[in-house]
């Protein structure tokens, strides 16, 4: 469970990098991760385009509310599970 928490936290911080440092080299990994997750979310739930997923140049990427939604619930569940352990 602790490993899952570490992976989710690392992914969350990495996905936030493009929003914290938009025009730097640091955001390359986070931008790629947001594109991959955006494609997955847009494929599963097409109605979230525009709010959680933005479409630009034929690709989909997570927006800031999308990152918070994708990582928020799993992080909270893992934190509650770790606390009750």
Secondary structure, DSSP 4 states (H G I P E B T S, - for coil): -HHHHHHHHHHHHHHHHHHHSTTSGGGHHHHHHHHHHHHHHHHH-GGGBTTTEEEETTEEEE-HHHHHHHHHHHHHHHHHHHHH-
